[in-house]
């Protein structure tokens, strides 16, 4: 993925998150933060990825989403949380 493509994806993710905030859709926010965090982690950008995953984790907990535990395990594996 080229730098320009990555920047366009970032802009789209940001727009999706802002739309979800405006609509009060915390589940959509959590999903977008998770998607983006996973992408950044796969690209080796662990600090940034874990930042997004932390946001996803908090929202997933607040919404009672089933994948909150999965996010926590990723954060634990990167030393960002404890069991």
Residue, then its C-alpha position, 0 to 999 in steps of 0.5 A: x500500500x502506497x503512502x497516498x493510499x494509506x493517507x486516503x484510508x486514514x481520512x476515510x476512517x476519520x470521517x467514519x468515526x466522526x459520522x458515528x460520533x455525530x450519530x451517537x453510534x458507539x458500536x460503529x465507532x468501536x468497529x472503526x477504531x478496531x478495524x483501524x487499530x488492527x490495520x496499523x498493528x499489521x503494518x508494524x505501527x504498534x503504538x498507533x494501533x494500540x491507541x486505536x484499539x484502546x478506544x475500541x476496547x473502551x467503547x466495546x465494553x460500554x456497549x457490551x460487545x462480544x469482541x471486547x475480550x478479543x481486543x483486550x487480548x491484543x492489548x495484553x499481547x502488546x503490553x498495553x493491558x493486564x489480565 
